């Protein structure tokens, strides 16, 4: 092996070897148990960030772990077509290259351009996955827009439609006025901003008489422009101020529309004026109130967020209505919604209807991708009825068929599922799965795989003109079919039978509803076992925390704190890192802030650490679903850990290669350290398995670290040197056999976490053991063996370690050279300890550089000595011939003088009546304790000085 551990020299070469040999594929042995994990499909547009690397490390650890247990393992991979993100990326690219906007393309031309981009640039992620060591069966890679997947998506839509679980309706959605499409809640970012609260007078209708001659009510709103869409004002039914007005009418300002006053418990009596304007066509809460009271809905905005020339009026069911006029005053037509806000406020002020304006902090929804303020928009969309699908999905978790780890996320799942709403699945995009629905000129809907099938199934001749729905399906719809469509559904494939249900899903808590719950619902609806029972998509849902930066901030491009996993693997200069973080940044001020932050955080750039160090760090930080603050110091420390394993392995190989290790016969004599390390290793194996079975990757990493660094490298390798220098033939054979066996099994144990370094070292180990297999990946993972646990040897060696540590400590404290030969005395009445010393005196002497080690009779007084106590056993190092009497006397005298000064100061303080009167009691108690402690130390020092003088 090379003297220096350099991961850049080994990792890519090893991965190419693994992939070429097909080691990532399932064994396809029907007698073996199966294990399958589905990758959460990353967007084809992007590159992996640290969060991806985190999840992939955990998944690959599980895959390798179960593969080494002899199971048929499949890590099914693929990417998501990412409708909005991909269309945005490609249209921006085309604009930059050709100065053409989306409007300059027709649908088919743009889709061709997207497919072209996908073929040229869509493989960035797969390259990164390989660098992370992901043991994926690449030949099974899927894409949510590939031919088979597209067929499956259509099939699901068609079946749900025929079962009346998909319908088309007019409801409010999150609308992005820039992208001009509905978006999901997950694509909405709520940002706190400073705004205003406008207090507006709504006059009572002339026919309304009140005992107090009240002329109007005052409503408070943060969105005065939506006044054009008001269809009611709501008050609490119990509000004494207004309950007599319920059922009466108001005159809507500006439009002079008569609207009712309704009573609804949604209204908070103590908030604002207690009167709430209701705009069912432009507010989600108002929409719900409108449905309860069967209020008309009015849409005043175009799809790009401008005031319409004429409003669209609907009844509560979404049908066109003439209950209100669609007229909009000419002054507001065509204005942007925020321009209209200012204009309407001016008009209200002129009409003396603006009562007050107050500053107000708002939480405003923004489109995550466009950055624009989201508008609740009344549109016609396709929906899935969720309640019928939710029932079995809830039961699956209640019965424990699906378990969440950590368990606390079960409650989050139930909270969403018990209050589930119908799912808007249509998007106004060109890139995606186009909805398989066609319309004739009368508006009749026909659903099938293609137009030819529509005509055949619905008996439509060629004279009937059909137009396909322009919308595409929400990306979450196709990804919700991930576990079974990737395995070949709707065909009854061997893979589907073998690997479904899958075993573990690794994901983040933020998509429990958007992806995980929907996968459970749709899988259980479409996939049944041989008895017709709904089949779950996975048995365990492992929820990871979010990786934040070292200051606890969420990583984002705008903050310039994202770290590319490959930069930590390969290293990157400061100049390149700054350029990477500020590339295409439109705001110079922000770029300047990011430049400064990066320079402060990484003044020398990022050093190369290798994949294994990164994987080990990520696993070590994976603590039961909590968010993680990234720590570069931990990464550096685990790089040293990999180096420690490398150097320790080199020592083993140098002392076993071309030597008799007992693999071809001959008697083996094991030393105490050999028995001890075998026991320690087996208990390590036991703890490692328990940690991984409980998905405690952090504990598994710490268990490995402790054994490799402390027990194996720092202790065992040092202990073996005595045998390797002076052992007999049988002893040498026994120790070399133990050395190479422990190393081999240790590499197998560590392989799931740090695959590259373990494979590299194992390739040398297998030659010594004459192993014919080609890779460590297919070796059996070590299991606990009680036959290799000698508890007596374990206890003996642990006690001897304490003695060695005590002697080293006394050397250090008393400035005794580590190589100066010592005479050590041990005084004890314990027969077991006396046995340990007699049986292992040679070992203790060799490791501790002792001249002699003797048992001192219990009642014999030792000479002047340095002393330590271990388990009621006294260890003495006689001072004679160890230290210079004059130097030691001077050192002790100086220590006495310093301590006397400290004691004197404390006594003066405690004798001061003013201090006693003013100081808190706790401080006084503390000072008295200091006096007692220092007085005791002084007495011991004086005793030592007297012994030196008399020696």
Residue pairs with C-beta under 8 A, 6 or more apart in sequence:
1 646
1 649
1 650
1 653
1 760
1 761
1 764
2 9
3 650
5 642
5 643
5 646
5 647
5 757
7 569
7 608
7 609
7 610
7 611
7 612
7 613
7 642
7 756
7 757
8 570
8 608
8 610
10 756
10 757
10 760
11 131
11 133
11 569
11 610
11 611
11 612
11 756
12 131
14 755
14 756
14 759
14 760
15 130
15 131
15 133
15 756
17 775
18 24
18 135
18 759
18 775
18 777
19 130
19 138
21 774
21 775
23 135
23 775
23 777
23 778
24 75
24 135
24 136
24 137
24 138
25 137
25 139
26 34
26 72
26 73
26 74
26 137
26 498
26 499
27 72
28 72
29 72
32 70
32 71
32 72
33 70
33 71
33 72
34 71
34 72
34 73
34 74
34 498
34 499
35 62
35 63
35 66
35 67
35 71
35 72
35 73
35 74
35 503
36 73
36 74
36 75
36 76
36 499
36 500
36 502
36 503
37 59
37 62
37 63
37 74
37 75
37 76
37 502
37 503
37 504
37 505
37 506
38 76
38 482
38 483
38 486
38 502
38 505
38 538
39 56
39 59
39 75
39 76
39 77
39 78
39 136
40 55
40 505
40 506
40 507
40 515
41 78
41 79
41 80
41 142
41 144
41 479
41 482
42 48
42 52
42 79
42 80
42 125
43 79
43 80
43 82
43 85
43 86
44 79
44 80
44 81
44 82
44 86
44 118
44 122
44 125
44 143
45 82
45 85
45 86
45 89
45 122
46 82
46 85
46 124
46 125
47 124
47 125
47 128
47 564
48 56
48 125
48 128
48 129
48 132
48 564
48 565
49 555
49 562
49 563
49 564
49 565
50 547
50 555
50 562
50 563
50 565
50 630
51 508
51 546
51 547
51 555
52 128
52 565
53 132
53 565
53 614
53 618
54 544
54 547
54 618
54 621
54 622
54 628
55 506
55 507
55 508
55 544
56 129
56 132
56 134
57 132
57 614
57 615
57 618
57 619
57 753
58 506
58 542
58 544
58 618
58 619
58 622
58 697
59 75
59 134
59 504
59 506
60 75
60 132
60 133
60 134
60 135
60 615
60 752
60 755
61 615
61 619
61 692
61 697
61 700
61 752
61 753
62 504
62 692
62 752
63 73
63 75
63 135
63 752
64 135
64 751
64 752
64 755
64 777
65 692
65 752
65 781
66 73
67 73
67 135
67 777
67 778
68 748
68 751
68 752
68 777
68 778
68 779
68 780
68 781
69 780
69 781
70 780
72 498
74 137
74 140
74 495
74 499
75 134
75 135
75 136
75 137
76 137
76 140
76 142
76 486
76 487
76 499
76 502
77 126
77 129
77 134
77 136
77 137
77 138
77 140
77 141
77 142
78 141
78 142
78 143
78 144
78 482
78 486
79 122
79 125
79 126
79 141
79 142
79 143
79 144
80 144
80 475
80 478
80 479
81 143
81 144
81 145
81 431
81 432
81 475
81 478
82 475
83 427
83 429
83 431
83 432
83 472
83 474
83 475
84 179
84 181
84 183
84 187
84 369
84 427
84 429
84 475
85 369
86 114
86 118
86 431
87 110
87 114
87 429
87 430
87 431
88 179
88 369
88 370
89 117
90 110
90 113
90 114
90 117
90 431
91 101
91 102
91 110
93 117
94 100
94 105
94 113
95 101
102 110
105 113
107 430
110 430
110 431
111 430
111 431
114 431
126 138
126 141
128 565
128 566
129 136
131 565
131 566
131 569
131 611
132 565
132 611
132 614
132 615
133 611
133 612
133 615
133 755
133 756
135 755
135 777
140 486
140 495
142 148
142 149
142 485
142 486
143 149
144 153
144 475
144 478
144 479
144 482
145 432
145 433
148 485
148 488
149 478
149 485
149 486
150 433
151 449
151 490
152 481
152 485
152 489
152 490
153 433
153 473
153 477
153 478
153 481
153 485
154 433
154 436
154 449
155 449
155 490
156 481
156 522
156 526
157 166
157 435
157 436
157 447
157 473
157 477
158 436
158 447
158 448
158 449
159 526
160 166
160 384
161 437
161 447
162 447
164 385
165 384
165 385
165 388
165 389
166 382
166 383
166 384
166 385
166 425
167 382
167 383
167 385
168 380
168 381
168 382
168 383
168 445
169 318
169 380
169 381
169 383
170 314
170 318
170 378
170 379
170 380
170 381
171 287
171 318
171 378
171 379
171 381
171 383
171 424
172 280
172 281
172 282
172 283
172 284
172 287
172 376
172 377
172 378
173 182
173 183
173 376
173 377
173 379
173 381
173 424
174 182
174 183
174 184
174 185
174 187
174 188
174 365
174 374
174 376
174 377
175 181
175 182
175 183
175 303
175 374
175 375
175 376
175 377
175 379
176 182
176 183
176 367
176 369
176 370
176 372
176 374
176 375
177 303
177 304
177 305
177 337
177 372
177 375
178 304
178 367
178 370
178 371
178 372
179 367
179 369
179 370
179 429
180 303
180 304
180 428
181 427
181 428
181 429
182 377
182 379
182 381
182 424
182 426
182 427
182 428
183 367
183 374
183 427
184 424
184 474
184 476
184 514
185 514
186 476
186 510
186 511
186 514
187 367
187 368
187 369
188 365
188 366
188 367
188 368
188 374
189 365
189 366
189 367
189 368
190 363
190 364
190 365
190 366
191 363
191 364
191 365
191 366
192 361
192 362
192 363
192 364
193 361
193 362
193 363
193 364
194 359
194 360
194 361
194 362
195 222
195 359
195 360
195 361
195 362
195 364
196 222
196 357
196 358
196 359
196 360
197 220
197 221
197 222
197 272
197 357
197 358
197 359
197 360
198 220
198 221
198 222
198 224
198 345
198 348
198 354
198 356
198 357
199 218
199 219
199 220
199 273
199 354
199 355
199 356
199 357
199 358
200 218
200 219
200 220
200 221
200 224
200 227
200 253
200 277
200 348
200 353
200 354
200 355
201 216
201 217
201 218
201 253
201 352
201 353
201 354
201 355
202 216
202 217
202 218
202 219
202 233
202 250
202 251
202 252
202 253
202 275
202 277
202 353
203 215
203 216
203 250
203 251
203 253
203 353
204 210
204 214
204 215
204 216
204 217
204 245
204 248
204 249
204 250
204 251
205 248
205 249
205 250
205 251
205 258
207 249
208 245
208 248
208 249
210 244
210 245
211 244
216 250
217 233
217 242
217 245
217 250
217 261
217 273
217 275
218 273
218 275
218 355
219 233
219 272
219 273
219 275
219 276
219 277
220 272
220 273
220 275
221 227
221 277
222 360
222 362
223 282
223 283
223 341
224 341
224 344
224 345
224 348
225 300
225 307
225 337
225 338
225 340
225 341
225 344
226 277
226 279
226 282
226 283
226 300
227 252
227 253
227 254
227 255
227 277
227 279
227 344
228 254
228 255
228 298
228 300
228 307
228 311
228 328
228 332
228 344
229 279
229 280
229 281
229 282
229 298
229 299
229 300
229 311
230 252
230 257
230 259
230 277
230 278
230 279
230 298
231 259
231 278
231 279
231 280
231 290
231 295
231 296
231 297
231 298
231 324
232 259
232 260
232 261
232 262
232 277
232 278
232 289
232 290
232 293
232 295
233 250
233 259
233 260
233 261
233 262
233 275
233 276
233 277
233 278
234 261
234 262
234 263
234 264
234 266
234 267
234 275
234 276
234 278
234 289
235 241
235 242
235 243
235 245
235 246
235 261
235 262
235 263
235 264
235 267
235 274
235 275
235 276
236 242
236 263
236 264
236 265
236 267
236 268
236 269
236 274
237 243
237 246
237 263
237 264
237 265
238 269
239 267
239 269
239 274
241 274
242 261
242 274
242 275
243 263
245 261
246 261
246 262
246 263
247 260
247 261
247 262
248 260
248 261
249 258
249 259
249 260
249 261
250 258
250 259
250 260
250 261
251 257
251 258
252 258
252 259
253 348
253 351
253 353
254 329
254 344
254 347
254 348
254 351
255 325
255 327
255 329
257 324
257 325
262 278
262 289
262 293
262 295
264 289
264 292
264 293
266 276
266 285
266 288
266 289
267 274
267 275
267 276
268 274
278 286
278 289
278 290
278 295
279 286
279 298
280 286
280 287
280 289
280 290
280 291
280 295
280 296
280 297
280 298
280 316
280 378
281 287
281 297
281 298
281 299
281 300
281 314
281 378
282 299
282 300
282 301
282 375
282 376
282 377
282 378
283 376
284 376
287 297
287 376
289 295
290 296
290 297
290 316
291 316
294 315
294 316
295 316
296 313
296 314
296 315
296 316
296 321
296 323
296 324
297 313
297 314
297 315
297 316
297 318
297 378
298 311
298 312
298 313
298 314
298 324
299 308
299 311
299 312
299 314
299 377
299 378
300 307
300 308
300 311
300 328
301 307
301 308
301 337
301 375
301 377
302 308
303 377
303 428
305 336
305 337
305 372
305 375
306 334
306 335
306 336
306 337
307 328
307 332
307 333
307 334
307 335
307 336
307 337
307 340
308 328
308 333
309 328
309 333
309 334
310 326
310 327
310 328
311 324
311 326
311 327
311 328
312 320
312 326
312 378
313 320
313 321
313 322
313 323
313 324
313 325
313 326
314 320
314 321
314 378
315 321
315 323
318 380
331 343
331 347
332 340
332 343
332 344
335 343
337 375
345 354
348 354
364 373
365 373
365 374
366 372
366 373
366 374
367 373
367 374
381 424
381 425
381 426
381 471
382 424
382 425
382 426
382 435
382 437
382 471
382 473
383 422
383 423
383 424
383 425
384 422
384 423
384 425
384 477
385 422
386 420
386 421
386 422
386 423
386 521
387 420
389 521
389 522
389 524
389 525
390 417
390 420
390 521
392 521
392 524
392 525
392 534
393 417
393 517
393 520
393 521
393 524
394 414
394 417
394 418
396 402
396 520
396 524
396 534
396 536
397 403
397 404
397 410
397 413
397 414
397 520
401 536
401 539
402 520
402 536
402 538
402 539
402 540
402 541
403 410
403 539
403 540
403 541
404 410
404 413
404 541
404 543
405 540
405 541
405 542
405 543
405 624
405 625
405 695
406 543
406 624
406 625
408 625
409 509
409 512
409 541
409 543
409 625
412 509
412 512
413 512
413 513
413 516
413 517
416 512
416 513
416 517
417 513
417 517
423 474
423 518
424 474
425 473
425 474
425 477
426 435
426 469
426 471
426 472
426 473
426 474
427 471
427 472
427 473
427 474
427 475
428 470
428 471
429 471
429 472
430 472
431 472
432 472
432 473
432 475
433 472
433 473
433 477
433 478
434 468
434 469
434 470
434 471
434 472
434 473
435 468
435 469
435 471
435 472
435 473
436 447
436 448
436 449
436 450
436 468
436 469
437 445
437 446
437 447
437 468
437 469
438 445
438 446
438 447
438 448
438 451
438 454
438 466
438 467
438 468
438 469
439 445
439 446
439 466
439 467
439 468
439 469
440 446
440 460
440 464
440 465
440 466
441 465
446 454
446 457
446 458
446 460
446 466
447 454
448 454
448 457
448 458
451 466
451 468
454 460
454 466
455 461
455 462
455 464
455 466
460 466
476 514
476 515
476 518
479 515
480 515
480 518
480 519
480 521
480 522
481 489
481 519
481 522
481 523
481 526
482 519
483 500
483 501
483 502
483 519
483 523
483 537
483 538
484 496
484 500
484 523
484 526
484 527
484 537
487 493
487 495
487 496
487 499
487 500
488 495
488 496
489 496
489 526
489 527
500 527
500 535
500 537
501 523
501 535
501 536
501 537
501 538
501 539
502 537
502 538
502 539
503 538
503 539
503 540
504 538
504 539
504 540
504 541
504 542
505 516
505 519
505 537
505 538
505 540
505 541
505 542
506 542
506 544
507 515
507 516
507 541
507 542
507 543
507 544
508 543
508 544
508 546
509 543
509 625
512 541
512 543
516 541
519 537
519 538
520 536
520 537
523 535
523 536
523 537
524 534
524 535
524 536
524 537
525 534
527 534
527 535
527 537
528 534
528 535
529 535
540 695
542 695
543 625
544 622
544 625
545 622
545 623
545 625
545 626
545 627
545 628
546 554
546 627
546 628
547 555
547 621
547 627
547 628
547 630
548 554
548 555
548 627
548 628
548 629
548 630
549 555
549 559
549 561
549 629
549 630
550 601
550 629
550 630
550 631
550 632
551 629
552 627
552 629
553 559
553 561
555 561
555 562
555 563
556 562
557 581
558 590
559 594
560 581
560 582
560 590
560 593
560 594
560 597
560 598
561 597
562 581
563 606
563 630
564 572
564 580
565 614
567 577
567 580
567 606
568 606
568 609
568 614
568 635
569 608
569 609
569 610
569 611
569 614
570 608
571 605
571 606
571 607
571 608
571 609
572 580
572 605
572 606
573 605
574 598
574 599
574 602
574 603
574 604
574 605
575 605
576 605
577 598
577 602
577 605
577 606
578 594
578 595
578 598
578 599
581 594
581 598
582 591
582 594
582 595
585 591
585 594
606 632
607 636
609 635
609 636
609 638
609 639
610 639
610 642
610 756
610 757
611 756
612 642
612 753
612 754
612 755
612 756
612 757
613 635
613 638
613 639
613 641
613 642
614 635
615 753
615 754
615 755
616 638
616 641
616 642
616 701
616 705
616 753
616 754
617 634
617 635
617 638
619 697
619 698
619 700
619 701
619 753
620 634
620 638
620 697
620 698
620 701
620 702
620 705
621 628
621 630
621 631
621 634
621 698
622 628
622 697
622 698
622 701
623 698
624 696
624 698
638 705
641 705
641 708
641 709
642 754
642 757
644 708
644 709
644 713
645 708
645 713
645 750
645 754
645 757
645 761
646 757
646 761
647 713
648 708
648 712
648 713
648 717
649 743
649 747
649 761
649 764
651 717
652 717
652 739
652 740
652 743
653 761
653 764
653 765
653 768
655 720
655 724
655 736
655 739
656 736
656 739
656 740
656 768
657 764
657 767
657 768
659 732
659 736
660 666
660 729
660 732
660 733
660 736
661 733
661 736
661 737
661 739
661 740
661 768
661 769
662 668
662 733
662 734
662 736
662 737
663 737
663 768
663 769
663 770
666 729
666 730
666 733
667 730
667 733
668 730
668 733
668 734
668 737
669 728
669 730
669 731
669 733
669 734
670 678
670 734
670 735
670 738
671 719
671 720
671 722
671 723
671 727
671 731
671 734
671 735
671 843
672 793
672 796
672 797
672 800
672 839
672 840
672 843
673 715
673 716
673 719
673 720
673 723
673 735
673 797
673 843
674 720
674 734
674 735
674 738
675 790
675 793
675 794
675 797
676 716
676 790
676 793
676 794
676 796
676 797
676 798
677 711
677 712
677 716
677 738
677 742
678 738
678 742
678 788
678 789
678 790
679 788
679 789
679 790
679 791
679 793
679 794
680 707
680 711
680 794
681 707
681 712
681 742
681 745
681 746
681 782
681 788
682 784
682 785
682 786
682 788
682 789
683 784
683 789
684 703
684 704
684 706
684 707
684 711
684 749
685 745
685 749
685 782
685 783
685 784
686 784
687 699
687 703
688 700
688 703
688 704
688 749
689 783
689 784
691 697
691 699
691 700
691 703
692 700
692 752
700 753
701 753
704 749
704 750
704 753
707 746
708 746
708 750
712 742
712 746
715 801
716 742
718 847
719 843
719 847
720 735
720 739
721 846
722 842
722 843
722 846
722 847
723 731
723 732
723 734
723 735
724 732
724 735
727 735
740 765
740 768
740 769
741 769
743 761
743 765
744 762
744 765
744 766
744 769
745 782
747 758
747 761
747 762
747 765
747 776
748 758
748 762
748 776
748 779
748 780
748 781
748 782
749 781
749 782
750 758
751 758
751 759
751 762
751 776
751 777
751 779
751 781
752 781
755 777
758 776
759 775
759 776
759 777
762 776
762 779
763 776
765 771
766 773
773 779
796 836
796 839
796 840
799 833
799 836
799 870
799 871
800 836
800 840
800 843
800 844
802 870
802 871
803 826
803 844
803 848
803 870
803 875
804 844
804 847
804 848
806 868
806 870
806 875
807 822
807 824
807 848
807 850
807 875
807 877
808 818
808 848
809 868
810 816
810 866
810 868
810 875
810 877
811 817
811 818
811 820
811 822
813 866
814 866
814 877
814 882
814 883
815 883
816 822
816 877
816 882
816 883
818 849
819 849
820 849
820 882
821 849
821 850
821 851
822 848
822 849
822 850
822 851
822 877
822 882
823 850
823 851
823 852
823 853
823 854
823 877
823 878
823 881
824 848
824 850
824 852
824 853
824 854
824 875
824 876
824 877
825 853
825 854
825 855
825 856
825 862
825 865
825 875
825 876
825 877
825 878
826 833
826 837
826 853
826 854
826 855
826 856
826 873
826 874
826 875
826 876
827 855
827 856
827 857
827 858
827 860
827 862
827 873
827 874
827 876
828 834
828 855
828 858
828 872
828 873
828 874
829 858
830 872
830 873
833 871
833 873
834 855
837 844
837 853
837 855
838 855
841 853
844 850
844 853
845 851
845 852
845 853
856 862
856 874
856 876
862 874
862 876
862 878
863 876
863 878
863 879
863 880
863 951
864 878
864 879
864 880
864 944
864 947
864 948
864 950
864 951
865 876
865 877
865 878
865 879
866 876
866 877
866 879
866 882
867 874
867 875
867 876
867 877
868 874
868 875
869 875
879 885
879 888
879 947
879 948
879 951
880 951
885 948
885 951
888 948
889 945
889 948
889 949
892 941
892 944
892 945
892 948
893 945
895 941
896 938
896 941
896 942
896 945
899 934
899 937
899 938
899 941
900 938
902 934
903 931
903 934
903 935
903 938
906 927
906 930
906 931
906 934
907 931
909 915
909 927
910 916
910 924
910 927
910 928
910 931
916 924
